[in-house]
Amino acid sequence: MIKIVIKEGESIERALKRYKRKHRNVKVMQNLREGQFFTKPSVRRRREIQKASYIQNLRDQEDI
């Protein structure tokens, strides 16, 4: 469970922004969505390789 301690003099909007950032970094919703369906390990590995190659292509394009 994510807990946010509101500091003295801190606005609610700022605390809510910190909560949203922590929530996104923990990837709670992404883990829930991934757990809904079973994916074969080979498919998961293939997606990771495709994602890595896509990111590498983007970085290569920046270097040009």
PDB file of N, H, CA, C and O in Angstrom:
ATOM      1  N   MET A   1       0.843  -1.179   0.000  1.00  0.00           N
ATOM      2  CA  MET A   1       0.000   0.000   0.000  1.00  0.00           C
ATOM      3  C   MET A   1       0.887   1.240   0.000  1.00  0.00           C
ATOM      4  O   MET A   1       1.863   1.319   0.745  1.00  0.00           O
ATOM      5  N   ILE A   2       0.543   2.179  -0.823  1.00  0.00           N
ATOM      6  H   ILE A   2      -0.250   2.114  -1.428  1.00  0.00           H
ATOM      7  CA  ILE A   2       1.320   3.411  -0.942  1.00  0.00           C
ATOM      8  C   ILE A   2       0.822   4.405   0.088  1.00  0.00           C
ATOM      9  O   ILE A   2      -0.375   4.679   0.177  1.00  0.00           O
ATOM     10  N   LYS A   3       1.749   4.943   0.866  1.00  0.00           N
ATOM     11  H   LYS A   3       2.722   4.721   0.794  1.00  0.00           H
ATOM     12  CA  LYS A   3       1.397   5.950   1.864  1.00  0.00           C
ATOM     13  C   LYS A   3       2.129   7.240   1.541  1.00  0.00           C
ATOM     14  O   LYS A   3       3.310   7.240   1.193  1.00  0.00           O
ATOM     15  N   ILE A   4       1.400   8.334   1.665  1.00  0.00           N
ATOM     16  H   ILE A   4       0.441   8.335   1.948  1.00  0.00           H
ATOM     17  CA  ILE A   4       1.965   9.656   1.449  1.00  0.00           C
ATOM     18  C   ILE A   4       1.760  10.457   2.728  1.00  0.00           C
ATOM     19  O   ILE A   4       0.630  10.638   3.183  1.00  0.00           O
ATOM     20  N   VAL A   5       2.844  10.927   3.294  1.00  0.00           N
ATOM     21  H   VAL A   5       3.761  10.779   2.924  1.00  0.00           H
ATOM     22  CA  VAL A   5       2.768  11.766   4.487  1.00  0.00           C
ATOM     23  C   VAL A   5       2.767  13.213   4.021  1.00  0.00           C
ATOM     24  O   VAL A   5       3.697  13.659   3.349  1.00  0.00           O
ATOM     25  N   ILE A   6       1.722  13.939   4.380  1.00  0.00           N
ATOM     26  H   ILE A   6       0.966  13.576   4.926  1.00  0.00           H
ATOM     27  CA  ILE A   6       1.617  15.341   3.974  1.00  0.00           C
ATOM     28  C   ILE A   6       2.485  16.166   4.918  1.00  0.00           C
ATOM     29  O   ILE A   6       2.299  16.146   6.134  1.00  0.00           O
ATOM     30  N   LYS A   7       3.416  16.875   4.347  1.00  0.00           N
ATOM     31  H   LYS A   7       3.568  16.892   3.358  1.00  0.00           H
ATOM     32  CA  LYS A   7       4.343  17.678   5.129  1.00  0.00           C
ATOM     33  C   LYS A   7       3.661  18.962   5.573  1.00  0.00           C
ATOM     34  O   LYS A   7       2.661  19.387   4.995  1.00  0.00           O
ATOM     35  N   GLU A   8       4.215  19.564   6.598  1.00  0.00           N
ATOM     36  H   GLU A   8       5.028  19.219   7.067  1.00  0.00           H
ATOM     37  CA  GLU A   8       3.619  20.786   7.134  1.00  0.00           C
ATOM     38  C   GLU A   8       3.729  21.908   6.105  1.00  0.00           C
ATOM     39  O   GLU A   8       4.811  22.196   5.594  1.00  0.00           O
ATOM     40  N   GLY A   9       2.603  22.528   5.814  1.00  0.00           N
ATOM     41  H   GLY A   9       1.724  22.294   6.230  1.00  0.00           H
ATOM     42  CA  GLY A   9       2.570  23.624   4.859  1.00  0.00           C
ATOM     43  C   GLY A   9       2.468  23.167   3.408  1.00  0.00           C
ATOM     44  O   GLY A   9       2.489  23.998   2.500  1.00  0.00           O
ATOM     45  N   GLU A  10       2.357  21.863   3.175  1.00  0.00           N
ATOM     46  H   GLU A  10       2.340  21.188   3.912  1.00  0.00           H
ATOM     47  CA  GLU A  10       2.272  21.353   1.806  1.00  0.00           C
ATOM     48  C   GLU A  10       0.817  21.347   1.351  1.00  0.00           C
ATOM     49  O   GLU A  10      -0.081  20.988   2.113  1.00  0.00           O
ATOM     50  N   SER A  11       0.598  21.740   0.122  1.00  0.00           N
ATOM     51  H   SER A  11       1.328  22.031  -0.497  1.00  0.00           H
ATOM     52  CA  SER A  11      -0.766  21.769  -0.391  1.00  0.00           C
ATOM     53  C   SER A  11      -1.215  20.357  -0.758  1.00  0.00           C
ATOM     54  O   SER A  11      -0.398  19.463  -0.980  1.00  0.00           O
ATOM     55  N   ILE A  12      -2.521  20.182  -0.814  1.00  0.00           N
ATOM     56  H   ILE A  12      -3.184  20.908  -0.633  1.00  0.00           H
ATOM     57  CA  ILE A  12      -3.096  18.886  -1.170  1.00  0.00           C
ATOM     58  C   ILE A  12      -2.737  18.529  -2.607  1.00  0.00           C
ATOM     59  O   ILE A  12      -2.480  17.363  -2.905  1.00  0.00           O
ATOM     60  N   GLU A  13      -2.715  19.519  -3.505  1.00  0.00           N
ATOM     61  H   GLU A  13      -2.923  20.467  -3.263  1.00  0.00           H
ATOM     62  CA  GLU A  13      -2.386  19.263  -4.898  1.00  0.00           C
ATOM     63  C   GLU A  13      -0.976  18.701  -5.036  1.00  0.00           C
ATOM     64  O   GLU A  13      -0.730  17.793  -5.831  1.00  0.00           O
ATOM     65  N   ARG A  14      -0.057  19.252  -4.254  1.00  0.00           N
ATOM     66  H   ARG A  14      -0.257  19.990  -3.609  1.00  0.00           H
ATOM     67  CA  ARG A  14       1.334  18.784  -4.307  1.00  0.00           C
ATOM     68  C   ARG A  14       1.437  17.349  -3.783  1.00  0.00           C
ATOM     69  O   ARG A  14       2.152  16.524  -4.352  1.00  0.00           O
ATOM     70  N   ALA A  15       0.720  17.059  -2.699  1.00  0.00           N
ATOM     71  H   ALA A  15       0.138  17.729  -2.237  1.00  0.00           H
ATOM     72  CA  ALA A  15       0.740  15.709  -2.141  1.00  0.00           C
ATOM     73  C   ALA A  15       0.092  14.724  -3.114  1.00  0.00           C
ATOM     74  O   ALA A  15       0.558  13.593  -3.258  1.00  0.00           O
ATOM     75  N   LEU A  16      -0.965  15.146  -3.770  1.00  0.00           N
ATOM     76  H   LEU A  16      -1.343  16.065  -3.653  1.00  0.00           H
ATOM     77  CA  LEU A  16      -1.623  14.287  -4.756  1.00  0.00           C
ATOM     78  C   LEU A  16      -0.695  14.011  -5.940  1.00  0.00           C
ATOM     79  O   LEU A  16      -0.682  12.904  -6.479  1.00  0.00           O
ATOM     80  N   LYS A  17       0.067  15.007  -6.335  1.00  0.00           N
ATOM     81  H   LYS A  17       0.057  15.906  -5.897  1.00  0.00           H
ATOM     82  CA  LYS A  17       1.033  14.830  -7.418  1.00  0.00           C
ATOM     83  C   LYS A  17       2.105  13.816  -7.010  1.00  0.00           C
ATOM     84  O   LYS A  17       2.499  12.978  -7.821  1.00  0.00           O
ATOM     85  N   ARG A  18       2.577  13.885  -5.771  1.00  0.00           N
ATOM     86  H   ARG A  18       2.257  14.567  -5.113  1.00  0.00           H
ATOM     87  CA  ARG A  18       3.564  12.914  -5.291  1.00  0.00           C
ATOM     88  C   ARG A  18       2.972  11.510  -5.254  1.00  0.00           C
ATOM     89  O   ARG A  18       3.647  10.536  -5.589  1.00  0.00           O
ATOM     90  N   TYR A  19       1.704  11.410  -4.844  1.00  0.00           N
ATOM     91  H   TYR A  19       1.156  12.202  -4.572  1.00  0.00           H
ATOM     92  CA  TYR A  19       1.040  10.105  -4.808  1.00  0.00           C
ATOM     93  C   TYR A  19       0.932   9.506  -6.207  1.00  0.00           C
ATOM     94  O   TYR A  19       1.217   8.325  -6.407  1.00  0.00           O
ATOM     95  N   LYS A  20       0.521  10.321  -7.166  1.00  0.00           N
ATOM     96  H   LYS A  20       0.290  11.280  -7.003  1.00  0.00           H
ATOM     97  CA  LYS A  20       0.374   9.835  -8.538  1.00  0.00           C
ATOM     98  C   LYS A  20       1.713   9.374  -9.095  1.00  0.00           C
ATOM     99  O   LYS A  20       1.779   8.362  -9.792  1.00  0.00           O
ATOM    100  N   ARG A  21       2.780  10.109  -8.794  1.00  0.00           N
ATOM    101  H   ARG A  21       2.726  10.931  -8.228  1.00  0.00           H
ATOM    102  CA  ARG A  21       4.102   9.733  -9.275  1.00  0.00           C
ATOM    103  C   ARG A  21       4.539   8.398  -8.667  1.00  0.00           C
ATOM    104  O   ARG A  21       5.071   7.537  -9.368  1.00  0.00           O
ATOM    105  N   LYS A  22       4.310   8.231  -7.358  1.00  0.00           N
ATOM    106  H   LYS A  22       3.878   8.931  -6.789  1.00  0.00           H
ATOM    107  CA  LYS A  22       4.664   6.970  -6.708  1.00  0.00           C
ATOM    108  C   LYS A  22       3.838   5.824  -7.285  1.00  0.00           C
ATOM    109  O   LYS A  22       4.356   4.733  -7.522  1.00  0.00           O
ATOM    110  N   HIS A  23       2.570   6.077  -7.505  1.00  0.00           N
ATOM    111  H   HIS A  23       2.149   6.964  -7.312  1.00  0.00           H
ATOM    112  CA  HIS A  23       1.672   5.056  -8.055  1.00  0.00           C
ATOM    113  C   HIS A  23       2.141   4.621  -9.435  1.00  0.00           C
ATOM    114  O   HIS A  23       2.134   3.431  -9.749  1.00  0.00           O
ATOM    115  N   ARG A  24       2.550   5.583 -10.260  1.00  0.00           N
ATOM    116  H   ARG A  24       2.556   6.549 -10.004  1.00  0.00           H
ATOM    117  CA  ARG A  24       3.020   5.269 -11.604  1.00  0.00           C
ATOM    118  C   ARG A  24       4.348   4.513 -11.551  1.00  0.00           C
ATOM    119  O   ARG A  24       4.565   3.592 -12.339  1.00  0.00           O
ATOM    120  N   ASN A  25       5.232   4.890 -10.636  1.00  0.00           N
ATOM    121  H   ASN A  25       5.056   5.638  -9.996  1.00  0.00           H
ATOM    122  CA  ASN A  25       6.537   4.238 -10.543  1.00  0.00           C
ATOM    123  C   ASN A  25       6.426   2.812 -10.020  1.00  0.00           C
ATOM    124  O   ASN A  25       7.227   1.955 -10.396  1.00  0.00           O
ATOM    125  N   VAL A  26       5.456   2.546  -9.168  1.00  0.00           N
ATOM    126  H   VAL A  26       4.806   3.242  -8.863  1.00  0.00           H
ATOM    127  CA  VAL A  26       5.273   1.208  -8.628  1.00  0.00           C
ATOM    128  C   VAL A  26       4.629   0.295  -9.667  1.00  0.00           C
ATOM    129  O   VAL A  26       4.746  -0.927  -9.576  1.00  0.00           O
ATOM    130  N   LYS A  27       3.958   0.875 -10.643  1.00  0.00           N
ATOM    131  H   LYS A  27       3.863   1.868 -10.716  1.00  0.00           H
ATOM    132  CA  LYS A  27       3.305   0.152 -11.738  1.00  0.00           C
ATOM    133  C   LYS A  27       2.212  -0.781 -11.230  1.00  0.00           C
ATOM    134  O   LYS A  27       2.131  -1.939 -11.640  1.00  0.00           O
ATOM    135  N   VAL A  28       1.379  -0.273 -10.342  1.00  0.00           N
ATOM    136  H   VAL A  28       1.444   0.668 -10.008  1.00  0.00           H
ATOM    137  CA  VAL A  28       0.300  -1.069  -9.766  1.00  0.00           C
ATOM    138  C   VAL A  28      -0.691  -1.487 -10.840  1.00  0.00           C
ATOM    139  O   VAL A  28      -1.020  -2.668 -10.947  1.00  0.00           O
ATOM    140  N   MET A  29      -1.170  -0.543 -11.634  1.00  0.00           N
ATOM    141  H   MET A  29      -0.902   0.416 -11.547  1.00  0.00           H
ATOM    142  CA  MET A  29      -2.180  -0.856 -12.639  1.00  0.00           C
ATOM    143  C   MET A  29      -1.614  -1.756 -13.735  1.00  0.00           C
ATOM    144  O   MET A  29      -2.306  -2.641 -14.240  1.00  0.00           O
ATOM    145  N   GLN A  30      -0.355  -1.525 -14.098  1.00  0.00           N
ATOM    146  H   GLN A  30       0.207  -0.806 -13.688  1.00  0.00           H
ATOM    147  CA  GLN A  30       0.253  -2.348 -15.146  1.00  0.00           C
ATOM    148  C   GLN A  30       0.362  -3.798 -14.690  1.00  0.00           C
ATOM    149  O   GLN A  30       0.113  -4.716 -15.472  1.00  0.00           O
ATOM    150  N   ASN A  31       0.733  -4.010 -13.427  1.00  0.00           N
ATOM    151  H   ASN A  31       0.935  -3.265 -12.792  1.00  0.00           H
ATOM    152  CA  ASN A  31       0.828  -5.374 -12.910  1.00  0.00           C
ATOM    153  C   ASN A  31      -0.538  -6.045 -12.847  1.00  0.00           C
ATOM    154  O   ASN A  31      -0.650  -7.243 -13.107  1.00  0.00           O
ATOM    155  N   LEU A  32      -1.577  -5.289 -12.505  1.00  0.00           N
ATOM    156  H   LEU A  32      -1.486  -4.316 -12.293  1.00  0.00           H
ATOM    157  CA  LEU A  32      -2.920  -5.852 -12.465  1.00  0.00           C
ATOM    158  C   LEU A  32      -3.374  -6.279 -13.860  1.00  0.00           C
ATOM    159  O   LEU A  32      -3.955  -7.351 -14.030  1.00  0.00           O
ATOM    160  N   ARG A  33      -3.107  -5.436 -14.852  1.00  0.00           N
ATOM    161  H   ARG A  33      -2.635  -4.565 -14.714  1.00  0.00           H
ATOM    162  CA  ARG A  33      -3.512  -5.760 -16.221  1.00  0.00           C
ATOM    163  C   ARG A  33      -2.743  -6.965 -16.753  1.00  0.00           C
ATOM    164  O   ARG A  33      -3.305  -7.807 -17.454  1.00  0.00           O
ATOM    165  N   GLU A  34      -1.456  -7.045 -16.418  1.00  0.00           N
ATOM    166  H   GLU A  34      -1.000  -6.362 -15.848  1.00  0.00           H
ATOM    167  CA  GLU A  34      -0.657  -8.178 -16.888  1.00  0.00           C
ATOM    168  C   GLU A  34      -1.129  -9.476 -16.258  1.00  0.00           C
ATOM    169  O   GLU A  34      -1.035 -10.534 -16.881  1.00  0.00           O
ATOM    170  N   GLY A  35      -1.634  -9.414 -15.033  1.00  0.00           N
ATOM    171  H   GLY A  35      -1.710  -8.555 -14.527  1.00  0.00           H
ATOM    172  CA  GLY A  35      -2.053 -10.615 -14.342  1.00  0.00           C
ATOM    173  C   GLY A  35      -3.402 -11.151 -14.774  1.00  0.00           C
ATOM    174  O   GLY A  35      -3.778 -12.254 -14.376  1.00  0.00           O
ATOM    175  N   GLN A  36      -4.137 -10.403 -15.576  1.00  0.00           N
ATOM    176  H   GLN A  36      -3.831  -9.507 -15.900  1.00  0.00           H
ATOM    177  CA  GLN A  36      -5.462 -10.842 -15.992  1.00  0.00           C
ATOM    178  C   GLN A  36      -5.400 -12.032 -16.936  1.00  0.00           C
ATOM    179  O   GLN A  36      -6.255 -12.917 -16.881  1.00  0.00           O
ATOM    180  N   PHE A  37      -4.395 -12.059 -17.802  1.00  0.00           N
ATOM    181  H   PHE A  37      -3.701 -11.340 -17.847  1.00  0.00           H
ATOM    182  CA  PHE A  37      -4.284 -13.108 -18.794  1.00  0.00           C
ATOM    183  C   PHE A  37      -2.905 -13.736 -18.701  1.00  0.00           C
ATOM    184  O   PHE A  37      -1.929 -13.077 -18.344  1.00  0.00           O
ATOM    185  N   PHE A  38      -2.840 -15.000 -19.023  1.00  0.00           N
ATOM    186  H   PHE A  38      -3.633 -15.536 -19.314  1.00  0.00           H
ATOM    187  CA  PHE A  38      -1.556 -15.695 -19.034  1.00  0.00           C
ATOM    188  C   PHE A  38      -0.855 -15.441 -20.350  1.00  0.00           C
ATOM    189  O   PHE A  38      -1.451 -15.566 -21.420  1.00  0.00           O
ATOM    190  N   THR A  39       0.420 -15.083 -20.263  1.00  0.00           N
ATOM    191  H   THR A  39       0.904 -14.982 -19.394  1.00  0.00           H
ATOM    192  CA  THR A  39       1.224 -14.956 -21.474  1.00  0.00           C
ATOM    193  C   THR A  39       2.377 -15.947 -21.388  1.00  0.00           C
ATOM    194  O   THR A  39       3.030 -16.083 -20.353  1.00  0.00           O
ATOM    195  N   LYS A  40       2.603 -16.616 -22.474  1.00  0.00           N
ATOM    196  H   LYS A  40       2.072 -16.505 -23.314  1.00  0.00           H
ATOM    197  CA  LYS A  40       3.671 -17.602 -22.503  1.00  0.00           C
ATOM    198  C   LYS A  40       5.018 -16.905 -22.316  1.00  0.00           C
ATOM    199  O   LYS A  40       5.195 -15.767 -22.752  1.00  0.00           O
ATOM    200  N   PRO A  41       5.961 -17.580 -21.674  1.00  0.00           N
ATOM    201  CA  PRO A  41       7.278 -16.972 -21.482  1.00  0.00           C
ATOM    202  C   PRO A  41       7.954 -16.598 -22.799  1.00  0.00           C
ATOM    203  O   PRO A  41       8.663 -15.594 -22.866  1.00  0.00           O
ATOM    204  N   SER A  42       7.740 -17.396 -23.846  1.00  0.00           N
ATOM    205  H   SER A  42       7.164 -18.212 -23.792  1.00  0.00           H
ATOM    206  CA  SER A  42       8.365 -17.075 -25.127  1.00  0.00           C
ATOM    207  C   SER A  42       7.782 -15.783 -25.703  1.00  0.00           C
ATOM    208  O   SER A  42       8.509 -14.985 -26.295  1.00  0.00           O
ATOM    209  N   VAL A  43       6.484 -15.576 -25.533  1.00  0.00           N
ATOM    210  H   VAL A  43       5.893 -16.224 -25.052  1.00  0.00           H
ATOM    211  CA  VAL A  43       5.840 -14.354 -26.034  1.00  0.00           C
ATOM    212  C   VAL A  43       6.330 -13.152 -25.235  1.00  0.00           C
ATOM    213  O   VAL A  43       6.599 -12.093 -25.802  1.00  0.00           O
ATOM    214  N   ARG A  44       6.445 -13.314 -23.925  1.00  0.00           N
ATOM    215  H   ARG A  44       6.227 -14.174 -23.464  1.00  0.00           H
ATOM    216  CA  ARG A  44       6.922 -12.229 -23.067  1.00  0.00           C
ATOM    217  C   ARG A  44       8.349 -11.840 -23.455  1.00  0.00           C
ATOM    218  O   ARG A  44       8.677 -10.657 -23.545  1.00  0.00           O
ATOM    219  N   ARG A  45       9.193 -12.850 -23.683  1.00  0.00           N
ATOM    220  H   ARG A  45       8.927 -13.811 -23.610  1.00  0.00           H
ATOM    221  CA  ARG A  45      10.580 -12.605 -24.075  1.00  0.00           C
ATOM    222  C   ARG A  45      10.643 -11.914 -25.432  1.00  0.00           C
ATOM    223  O   ARG A  45      11.448 -11.004 -25.629  1.00  0.00           O
ATOM    224  N   ARG A  46       9.795 -12.345 -26.372  1.00  0.00           N
ATOM    225  H   ARG A  46       9.141 -13.084 -26.212  1.00  0.00           H
ATOM    226  CA  ARG A  46       9.770 -11.737 -27.698  1.00  0.00           C
ATOM    227  C   ARG A  46       9.382 -10.264 -27.614  1.00  0.00           C
ATOM    228  O   ARG A  46       9.963  -9.427 -28.305  1.00  0.00           O
ATOM    229  N   ARG A  47       8.399  -9.945 -26.768  1.00  0.00           N
ATOM    230  H   ARG A  47       7.927 -10.625 -26.206  1.00  0.00           H
ATOM    231  CA  ARG A  47       7.988  -8.537 -26.598  1.00  0.00           C
ATOM    232  C   ARG A  47       9.116  -7.701 -26.012  1.00  0.00           C
ATOM    233  O   ARG A  47       9.327  -6.562 -26.427  1.00  0.00           O
ATOM    234  N   GLU A  48       9.844  -8.267 -25.044  1.00  0.00           N
ATOM    235  H   GLU A  48       9.672  -9.193 -24.707  1.00  0.00           H
ATOM    236  CA  GLU A  48      10.962  -7.531 -24.453  1.00  0.00           C
ATOM    237  C   GLU A  48      12.041  -7.253 -25.486  1.00  0.00           C
ATOM    238  O   GLU A  48      12.612  -6.163 -25.511  1.00  0.00           O
ATOM    239  N   ILE A  49      12.325  -8.235 -26.342  1.00  0.00           N
ATOM    240  H   ILE A  49      11.861  -9.121 -26.322  1.00  0.00           H
ATOM    241  CA  ILE A  49      13.339  -8.059 -27.384  1.00  0.00           C
ATOM    242  C   ILE A  49      12.877  -7.010 -28.392  1.00  0.00           C
ATOM    243  O   ILE A  49      13.674  -6.175 -28.821  1.00  0.00           O
ATOM    244  N   GLN A  50      11.599  -7.043 -28.775  1.00  0.00           N
ATOM    245  H   GLN A  50      10.952  -7.721 -28.427  1.00  0.00           H
ATOM    246  CA  GLN A  50      11.066  -6.053 -29.715  1.00  0.00           C
ATOM    247  C   GLN A  50      11.127  -4.656 -29.113  1.00  0.00           C
ATOM    248  O   GLN A  50      11.471  -3.697 -29.803  1.00  0.00           O
ATOM    249  N   LYS A  51      10.797  -4.534 -27.837  1.00  0.00           N
ATOM    250  H   LYS A  51      10.517  -5.313 -27.276  1.00  0.00           H
ATOM    251  CA  LYS A  51      10.836  -3.241 -27.173  1.00  0.00           C
ATOM    252  C   LYS A  51      12.267  -2.709 -27.108  1.00  0.00           C
ATOM    253  O   LYS A  51      12.505  -1.525 -27.344  1.00  0.00           O
ATOM    254  N   ALA A  52      13.218  -3.591 -26.786  1.00  0.00           N
ATOM    255  H   ALA A  52      13.024  -4.554 -26.594  1.00  0.00           H
ATOM    256  CA  ALA A  52      14.616  -3.182 -26.709  1.00  0.00           C
ATOM    257  C   ALA A  52      15.133  -2.739 -28.073  1.00  0.00           C
ATOM    258  O   ALA A  52      15.862  -1.752 -28.168  1.00  0.00           O
ATOM    259  N   SER A  53      14.762  -3.458 -29.129  1.00  0.00           N
ATOM    260  H   SER A  53      14.169  -4.260 -29.053  1.00  0.00           H
ATOM    261  CA  SER A  53      15.223  -3.071 -30.460  1.00  0.00           C
ATOM    262  C   SER A  53      14.587  -1.754 -30.895  1.00  0.00           C
ATOM    263  O   SER A  53      15.234  -0.947 -31.561  1.00  0.00           O
ATOM    264  N   TYR A  54      13.334  -1.532 -30.528  1.00  0.00           N
ATOM    265  H   TYR A  54      12.809  -2.188 -29.987  1.00  0.00           H
ATOM    266  CA  TYR A  54      12.668  -0.267 -30.861  1.00  0.00           C
ATOM    267  C   TYR A  54      13.374   0.900 -30.171  1.00  0.00           C
ATOM    268  O   TYR A  54      13.630   1.931 -30.793  1.00  0.00           O
ATOM    269  N   ILE A  55      13.683   0.737 -28.897  1.00  0.00           N
ATOM    270  H   ILE A  55      13.474  -0.101 -28.392  1.00  0.00           H
ATOM    271  CA  ILE A  55      14.365   1.797 -28.152  1.00  0.00           C
ATOM    272  C   ILE A  55      15.757   2.034 -28.736  1.00  0.00           C
ATOM    273  O   ILE A  55      16.197   3.178 -28.858  1.00  0.00           O
ATOM    274  N   GLN A  56      16.448   0.949 -29.096  1.00  0.00           N
ATOM    275  H   GLN A  56      16.091   0.021 -28.997  1.00  0.00           H
ATOM    276  CA  GLN A  56      17.777   1.088 -29.692  1.00  0.00           C
ATOM    277  C   GLN A  56      17.705   1.834 -31.016  1.00  0.00           C
ATOM    278  O   GLN A  56      18.567   2.663 -31.306  1.00  0.00           O
ATOM    279  N   ASN A  57      16.670   1.544 -31.833  1.00  0.00           N
ATOM    280  H   ASN A  57      15.970   0.871 -31.597  1.00  0.00           H
ATOM    281  CA  ASN A  57      16.510   2.272 -33.098  1.00  0.00           C
ATOM    282  C   ASN A  57      16.273   3.754 -32.861  1.00  0.00           C
ATOM    283  O   ASN A  57      16.801   4.589 -33.595  1.00  0.00           O
ATOM    284  N   LEU A  58      15.480   4.093 -31.838  1.00  0.00           N
ATOM    285  H   LEU A  58      15.051   3.415 -31.242  1.00  0.00           H
ATOM    286  CA  LEU A  58      15.248   5.499 -31.518  1.00  0.00           C
ATOM    287  C   LEU A  58      16.549   6.186 -31.129  1.00  0.00           C
ATOM    288  O   LEU A  58      16.815   7.311 -31.551  1.00  0.00           O
ATOM    289  N   ARG A  59      17.348   5.511 -30.331  1.00  0.00           N
ATOM    290  H   ARG A  59      17.132   4.596 -29.989  1.00  0.00           H
ATOM    291  CA  ARG A  59      18.631   6.092 -29.901  1.00  0.00           C
ATOM    292  C   ARG A  59      19.592   6.234 -31.083  1.00  0.00           C
ATOM    293  O   ARG A  59      20.342   7.206 -31.167  1.00  0.00           O
ATOM    294  N   ASP A  60      19.565   5.256 -31.994  1.00  0.00           N
ATOM    295  H   ASP A  60      18.956   4.466 -31.925  1.00  0.00           H
ATOM    296  CA  ASP A  60      20.404   5.344 -33.185  1.00  0.00           C
ATOM    297  C   ASP A  60      19.995   6.517 -34.070  1.00  0.00           C
ATOM    298  O   ASP A  60      20.848   7.183 -34.657  1.00  0.00           O
ATOM    299  N   GLN A  61      18.693   6.769 -34.164  1.00  0.00           N
ATOM    300  H   GLN A  61      18.000   6.228 -33.687  1.00  0.00           H
ATOM    301  CA  GLN A  61      18.195   7.887 -34.970  1.00  0.00           C
ATOM    302  C   GLN A  61      18.636   9.214 -34.374  1.00  0.00           C
ATOM    303  O   GLN A  61      18.902  10.162 -35.112  1.00  0.00           O
ATOM    304  N   GLU A  62      18.719   9.300 -33.029  1.00  0.00           N
ATOM    305  H   GLU A  62      18.502   8.530 -32.429  1.00  0.00           H
ATOM    306  CA  GLU A  62      19.159  10.531 -32.396  1.00  0.00           C
ATOM    307  C   GLU A  62      20.633  10.805 -32.694  1.00  0.00           C
ATOM    308  O   GLU A  62      21.043  11.960 -32.815  1.00  0.00           O
ATOM    309  N   ASP A  63      21.424   9.744 -32.811  1.00  0.00           N
ATOM    310  H   ASP A  63      21.091   8.806 -32.713  1.00  0.00           H
ATOM    311  CA  ASP A  63      22.856   9.902 -33.043  1.00  0.00           C
ATOM    312  C   ASP A  63      23.164  10.388 -34.447  1.00  0.00           C
ATOM    313  O   ASP A  63      24.198  11.018 -34.671  1.00  0.00           O
ATOM    314  N   ILE A  64      22.291  10.107 -35.384  1.00  0.00           N
ATOM    315  H   ILE A  64      21.452   9.595 -35.202  1.00  0.00           H
ATOM    316  CA  ILE A  64      22.555  10.469 -36.786  1.00  0.00           C
ATOM    317  C   ILE A  64      22.469  11.943 -36.996  1.00  0.00           C
ATOM    318  O   ILE A  64      22.663  12.419 -38.115  1.00  0.00           O
TER     319      ILE A  64
END
